[in-house]
Amino acid sequence: MAVSEAPASERIVRSSSDLTIERVRLRELVDYAEHTSRVTPANQELPITPHLARAQASNPYADPDDIALLVGRSGRNCAAYLGLLPGRLRIGDRIARVHWATGWGVAPGFGGRGYGRRLLAAALAEPIDFLSTGNSDAAERSFRRAGLRELGPFAFRVIYLQKPLAERAWKRIRRDVLSKPADRLSVVPEFTLSRPTGRGKLILRETAELSEDAERLLASTRPEVVFERGVDAIHWTVRCPWVDADGCAPPENYRFAMVRDAFRCGLLEAHDRDTGQFAGFLAFAASTQNNLLMLKLLDYCFDRDAQATAGRALLQLARLVRGDGLVLSDVCAAPLRPLLSCGSVEHKRQRGYFWHPGGADSPLARVANRVALSLCDGDTAFT
């Protein structure tokens, strides 16, 4: 549906003398973003970019009528905005829906008026299970003041493979030190990996698309209660990155836009070296962060010893492409310690979750204390 076919009056959910809140549904999102990008002056805030809108419109777990964006306008100006990203909550054999917050901000010049709080209240008034993770300290304080409940935290590790890299991680490094990180990401070589138990070896090779074996293995190994990401969602993450790379410059008036010198997501499938049987897969993101080449472990599933196998595979991949560090969950990082050099450095990180039920007996309200958390929850897999 084009923006011209959806008058603003049909999207307005709240209006007052100083702020009008409108909701944009997924079916409108791309046209809305393109139109808004054209008419918004460079000195005014954008609520979303066309690049991000196209990526979110490809979400396999979203419906056309889902609310994808709440926009608060003061006059014609975007004063605040809050994105919503539909996802799945699996409870045994049942599927429920959740909505993750993404891109919650108040435009410069509109702070101190409570616009962000009012936009959050509008989101919480929707009949949805609302979640947010990977937030700034300021956002977490706002969630607590709004009475949202807390879940987690989820523990993960940032590992620098050499001590000098850790010491320089927050400093600028000459680009020639990096030896063109984009070139290091262009080709992922096939490699052999010993199983953690020492019994047998795996052959890992990059693939553009996971096989049906991956879906079957996921179904047989997933936790009872989990924010589900099936093969379709994994493919979506790989094909629709939110990060701009290779010199592409996102609009400066959208604060959540990201650009890195090098960024790519990839998929590796594993087969038993002796039998050729499918043995699992992992998805990874590789990017320059603080001028270092970091590899992040996203989704993974293996026929046995999954956490240890995934961590070892990421470490070996990092060594092959001369990566500078790893980002992975605590449970995947723990088995790596005997394999790391004495010069490596680990930093422990934690990520909190905030949630609000869509009703007293909503699916999330019933199982929140049982859900298995992942590094890919919410929108974090895309960045």
C-alpha positions as CSV (number, residue, x, y, z in Angstrom):
1,M,0.0,0.0,0.0
2,A,1.5,3.4,-1.0
3,V,1.6,6.1,1.5
4,S,-0.7,8.2,-0.6
5,E,-3.3,5.5,-0.3
6,A,-3.1,5.5,3.5
7,P,-4.0,8.9,4.8
8,A,-2.3,9.9,8.1
9,S,-5.7,10.0,9.7
10,E,-6.1,6.3,9.3
11,R,-2.8,5.7,11.1
12,I,-3.3,8.0,14.0
13,V,-3.7,6.2,17.3
14,R,-3.3,9.1,19.7
15,S,-3.4,12.8,19.2
16,S,-2.9,15.8,21.6
17,S,-2.2,19.4,21.2
18,D,1.6,18.8,21.1
19,L,2.1,15.3,19.8
20,T,0.4,13.0,17.2
21,I,1.2,9.3,17.4
22,E,0.7,7.3,14.3
23,R,1.3,3.6,13.6
24,V,2.7,2.2,10.4
25,R,1.8,-1.3,9.5
26,L,4.3,-3.6,7.8
27,R,2.4,-3.5,4.4
28,E,3.0,0.3,4.4
29,L,6.5,0.3,5.8
30,V,8.7,0.5,2.6
31,D,6.6,3.1,0.9
32,Y,6.4,5.1,4.1
33,A,10.1,5.0,4.6
34,E,10.9,6.0,1.0
35,H,8.3,8.8,1.1
36,T,9.6,10.1,4.5
37,S,13.2,9.9,3.3
38,R,12.4,12.1,0.3
39,V,10.4,14.8,2.2
40,T,12.4,15.0,5.4
41,P,15.1,17.8,5.5
42,A,18.6,16.7,6.4
43,N,18.4,18.6,9.7
44,Q,15.3,16.7,10.9
45,E,15.1,13.2,12.3
46,L,14.2,10.2,10.2
47,P,12.1,7.5,11.9
48,I,13.5,4.7,9.6
49,T,15.6,4.4,6.5
50,P,14.4,2.7,3.3
51,H,17.2,0.2,3.6
52,L,16.1,-0.9,7.1
53,A,12.4,-0.9,6.0
54,R,13.1,-3.2,3.1
55,A,15.0,-5.6,5.4
56,Q,12.2,-5.6,8.0
57,A,9.5,-6.1,5.3
58,S,11.2,-9.5,4.4
59,N,10.7,-10.8,8.0
60,P,9.3,-14.4,7.5
61,Y,7.6,-14.2,10.9
62,A,5.7,-10.9,10.2
63,D,2.2,-10.4,8.9
64,P,1.2,-7.5,6.6
65,D,-1.1,-6.0,9.3
66,D,1.6,-6.1,12.0
67,I,2.5,-2.7,13.4
68,A,6.1,-2.1,12.4
69,L,6.7,1.5,13.5
70,L,5.2,4.0,15.9
71,V,6.0,7.7,15.0
72,G,5.3,10.7,17.2
73,R,5.0,13.9,15.3
74,S,5.1,17.5,16.6
75,G,3.5,19.4,13.7
76,R,5.1,17.8,10.6
77,N,8.4,17.0,12.4
78,C,9.3,13.5,13.6
79,A,9.7,14.0,17.4
80,A,10.1,10.3,18.5
81,Y,9.8,6.8,17.1
82,L,9.8,3.2,18.1
83,G,10.2,0.2,15.8
84,L,8.5,-3.2,16.4
85,L,10.0,-6.4,15.0
86,P,7.6,-9.5,15.1
87,G,9.1,-12.8,16.2
88,R,8.2,-16.2,17.4
89,L,7.9,-17.8,20.9
90,R,7.8,-21.6,20.7
91,I,6.3,-23.4,23.7
92,G,6.6,-27.1,23.0
93,D,4.6,-27.7,19.8
94,R,2.8,-24.4,19.9
95,I,3.8,-21.1,18.4
96,A,3.0,-17.7,19.9
97,R,4.1,-14.3,18.7
98,V,6.1,-11.6,20.3
99,H,7.2,-8.1,19.2
100,W,10.7,-6.9,19.8
101,A,11.5,-3.2,20.2
102,T,14.0,-1.8,17.8
103,G,15.1,1.8,17.1
104,W,13.5,3.7,20.0
105,G,14.6,7.4,20.0
106,V,13.6,11.0,20.5
107,A,14.7,13.5,17.9
108,P,17.1,16.3,18.8
109,G,15.3,19.4,20.1
110,F,12.4,17.3,21.5
111,G,13.9,15.9,24.6
112,G,12.5,16.6,28.0
113,R,8.9,16.6,26.9
114,G,8.0,13.0,27.7
115,Y,7.6,12.1,24.1
116,G,9.7,8.9,24.3
117,R,7.7,7.8,27.4
118,R,4.4,8.5,25.6
119,L,5.5,6.5,22.6
120,L,6.5,3.6,24.8
121,A,3.1,3.8,26.5
122,A,1.4,3.6,23.1
123,A,3.4,0.5,22.2
124,L,2.5,-1.2,25.6
125,A,-1.2,-0.4,25.0
126,E,-1.1,-2.7,22.0
127,P,-2.4,-6.3,22.6
128,I,1.1,-7.7,22.0
129,D,3.8,-9.4,24.1
130,F,6.5,-6.7,24.0
131,L,10.2,-7.3,24.5
132,S,13.5,-5.4,24.2
133,T,17.1,-6.4,24.5
134,G,20.5,-5.0,23.7
135,N,19.5,-1.6,25.1
136,S,21.5,1.5,26.2
137,D,21.7,2.3,29.9
138,A,19.3,5.2,29.4
139,A,16.7,2.9,27.7
140,E,17.0,0.4,30.5
141,R,16.3,3.1,33.1
142,S,13.3,4.2,31.1
143,F,11.9,0.6,30.9
144,R,12.3,0.2,34.6
145,R,10.4,3.5,35.3
146,A,7.7,2.3,32.9
147,G,7.3,-0.8,35.0
148,L,8.5,-3.4,32.5
149,R,9.6,-6.7,33.9
150,E,13.2,-8.0,33.6
151,L,14.4,-11.3,32.2
152,G,17.9,-12.8,32.0
153,P,20.5,-11.5,31.9
154,F,22.1,-13.3,29.0
155,A,25.9,-13.8,29.3
156,F,28.3,-13.6,26.4
157,R,32.0,-13.1,25.8
158,V,34.2,-10.8,23.7
159,I,37.5,-12.5,23.1
160,Y,40.5,-10.8,21.6
161,L,42.9,-13.4,20.2
162,Q,46.0,-11.3,21.1
163,K,46.6,-9.1,24.1
164,P,47.8,-6.1,22.1
165,L,44.6,-6.1,20.1
166,A,42.6,-5.9,23.4
167,E,44.7,-3.0,24.5
168,R,44.1,-1.2,21.2
169,A,40.4,-2.2,20.8
170,W,39.1,1.2,21.8
171,K,41.7,3.2,20.0
172,R,42.1,4.1,16.4
173,I,44.4,1.9,14.5
174,R,46.0,2.7,11.1
175,R,44.1,1.0,8.3
176,D,47.2,-0.6,6.9
177,V,47.4,-2.6,10.1
178,L,44.2,-4.4,9.2
179,S,45.5,-5.7,5.8
180,K,42.2,-4.9,4.1
181,P,39.7,-6.7,6.3
182,A,37.1,-6.7,3.5
183,D,39.5,-8.9,1.4
184,R,39.9,-11.3,4.3
185,L,36.1,-11.7,4.4
186,S,35.6,-12.3,0.6
187,V,36.3,-16.0,0.6
188,V,35.8,-18.5,3.5
189,P,38.0,-21.5,2.9
190,E,36.7,-25.1,3.4
191,F,38.3,-26.5,6.6
192,T,38.4,-29.7,8.7
193,L,37.4,-29.6,12.4
194,S,38.1,-32.3,15.0
195,R,35.1,-33.2,17.0
196,P,35.4,-32.0,20.7
197,T,35.3,-35.7,21.8
198,G,38.2,-36.5,19.5
199,R,36.1,-39.1,17.7
200,G,36.0,-38.2,14.0
201,K,36.3,-35.1,12.0
202,L,34.0,-32.7,10.3
203,I,34.3,-30.9,7.0
204,L,32.9,-27.3,7.0
205,R,32.2,-25.4,3.9
206,E,30.3,-22.2,3.2
207,T,26.9,-22.4,1.6
208,A,24.5,-19.8,0.3
209,E,21.5,-21.7,1.7
210,L,21.0,-24.3,4.4
211,S,19.7,-27.7,3.4
212,E,16.5,-29.4,4.6
213,D,18.7,-31.4,6.9
214,A,19.3,-28.2,8.9
215,E,15.6,-27.7,9.6
216,R,15.2,-31.3,10.7
217,L,18.1,-31.1,13.1
218,L,16.9,-27.8,14.5
219,A,13.5,-29.3,15.2
220,S,15.0,-32.3,17.0
221,T,17.3,-30.3,19.3
222,R,15.6,-27.0,20.1
223,P,14.7,-26.2,23.7
224,E,11.1,-26.6,24.9
225,V,10.6,-22.9,25.3
226,V,12.6,-20.6,23.1
227,F,12.4,-17.4,21.0
228,E,12.5,-19.5,17.8
229,R,14.6,-18.8,14.7
230,G,14.1,-21.4,12.1
231,V,16.0,-21.8,8.8
232,D,13.8,-19.2,7.2
233,A,14.7,-16.6,9.8
234,I,18.4,-17.5,9.5
235,H,18.3,-17.0,5.7
236,W,16.6,-13.7,6.3
237,T,19.3,-12.5,8.6
238,V,22.1,-13.5,6.1
239,R,20.3,-12.0,3.1
240,C,19.0,-8.8,4.6
241,P,21.8,-7.2,6.8
242,W,20.9,-4.0,8.5
243,V,24.5,-2.8,8.4
244,D,25.8,-0.7,5.5
245,A,29.3,-1.7,4.3
246,D,31.9,-1.1,1.6
247,G,31.7,2.7,1.9
248,C,27.9,3.0,1.7
249,A,26.8,5.9,3.8
250,P,23.4,5.8,5.5
251,P,21.5,9.0,6.2
252,E,23.1,11.1,8.9
253,N,19.7,12.0,10.3
254,Y,18.8,8.4,11.4
255,R,20.7,7.7,14.6
256,F,20.5,3.9,14.5
257,A,22.0,3.6,11.0
258,M,25.2,1.6,11.0
259,V,28.1,1.5,8.6
260,R,31.3,-0.5,8.8
261,D,34.2,-0.8,6.4
262,A,33.6,-4.5,6.1
263,F,30.5,-6.5,7.1
264,R,29.1,-9.9,6.0
265,C,27.0,-12.8,7.3
266,G,27.7,-16.3,6.2
267,L,26.6,-19.9,6.6
268,L,28.8,-23.0,7.2
269,E,27.4,-26.5,6.8
270,A,29.2,-29.4,8.4
271,H,29.4,-33.0,7.2
272,D,31.1,-36.0,8.8
273,R,34.4,-36.5,6.9
274,D,34.1,-40.3,6.9
275,T,30.5,-40.9,6.2
276,G,29.5,-37.6,4.4
277,Q,26.4,-37.3,6.7
278,F,25.1,-33.9,7.5
279,A,26.3,-33.0,11.0
280,G,25.2,-29.4,11.6
281,F,25.6,-25.7,10.7
282,L,26.5,-22.3,12.0
283,A,25.8,-18.8,10.9
284,F,28.3,-16.0,11.6
285,A,28.7,-12.3,11.2
286,A,32.1,-10.8,10.4
287,S,32.7,-7.1,10.6
288,T,35.2,-4.4,11.5
289,Q,34.5,-3.1,15.0
290,N,36.8,-0.4,16.5
291,N,39.0,-1.1,13.5
292,L,39.4,-4.8,14.3
293,L,38.0,-7.8,12.4
294,M,35.5,-9.5,14.8
295,L,33.6,-12.7,14.2
296,K,30.3,-13.2,15.9
297,L,28.6,-16.6,16.4
298,L,24.9,-16.3,15.4
299,D,22.7,-19.4,15.0
300,Y,24.2,-22.9,15.2
301,C,23.1,-26.5,15.6
302,F,25.1,-29.7,15.6
303,D,24.3,-33.3,16.0
304,R,26.2,-33.5,19.2
305,D,28.4,-31.3,21.5
306,A,26.8,-28.3,19.8
307,Q,28.2,-25.5,22.0
308,A,31.7,-26.9,21.9
309,T,31.6,-27.6,18.2
310,A,30.2,-24.2,17.3
311,G,32.8,-22.4,19.4
312,R,35.7,-24.4,18.0
313,A,34.5,-23.8,14.4
314,L,34.3,-20.1,14.9
315,L,37.8,-20.0,16.4
316,Q,39.2,-22.0,13.5
317,L,37.5,-19.7,11.0
318,A,38.9,-16.7,12.8
319,R,42.4,-18.1,12.5
320,L,41.9,-18.9,8.8
321,V,40.7,-15.3,7.9
322,R,43.1,-13.7,10.4
323,G,40.3,-12.4,12.6
324,D,41.2,-10.3,15.6
325,G,38.5,-11.5,18.0
326,L,35.3,-13.4,18.7
327,V,31.9,-12.7,20.1
328,L,29.9,-15.7,21.4
329,S,27.8,-16.9,24.2
330,D,29.3,-18.0,27.5
331,V,28.3,-21.6,27.0
332,C,30.2,-21.6,23.6
333,A,33.2,-19.7,24.9
334,A,33.9,-22.0,27.9
335,P,35.1,-25.0,25.9
336,L,37.6,-22.7,24.0
337,R,39.8,-21.7,26.9
338,P,42.2,-24.7,26.5
339,L,42.6,-23.8,22.8
340,L,43.3,-20.1,23.2
341,S,46.8,-18.7,23.4
342,C,48.1,-17.3,26.7
343,G,48.0,-13.8,25.1
344,S,44.3,-13.8,24.5
345,V,42.0,-11.6,26.5
346,E,38.3,-12.2,27.5
347,H,35.8,-9.6,28.4
348,K,32.5,-10.8,30.0
349,R,29.4,-9.0,28.9
350,Q,25.7,-9.3,29.9
351,R,22.6,-8.3,28.1
352,G,19.3,-7.6,29.9
353,Y,15.8,-8.2,28.7
354,F,12.7,-6.1,29.4
355,W,9.2,-7.3,28.6
356,H,5.6,-6.4,29.0
357,P,2.8,-8.9,28.5
358,G,0.0,-8.4,26.1
359,G,-2.5,-9.6,28.7
360,A,-2.6,-11.2,32.1
361,D,-2.6,-14.7,30.6
362,S,-0.5,-14.0,27.5
363,P,1.9,-16.7,26.2
364,L,5.0,-14.9,27.3
365,A,3.5,-14.2,30.8
366,R,3.0,-17.9,31.3
367,V,6.5,-19.0,30.3
368,A,8.9,-16.1,30.8
369,N,10.8,-17.8,33.6
370,R,11.4,-20.8,31.4
371,V,12.5,-19.4,28.0
372,A,16.0,-20.2,26.7
373,L,17.9,-17.1,25.7
374,S,20.2,-16.6,22.7
375,L,22.7,-14.2,21.3
376,C,20.4,-13.8,18.3
377,D,17.3,-12.7,20.3
378,G,15.5,-9.5,19.1
379,D,17.4,-7.5,16.4
380,T,20.9,-8.3,17.7
381,A,21.6,-10.9,15.0
382,F,21.6,-8.1,12.4
383,T,24.3,-6.0,13.8
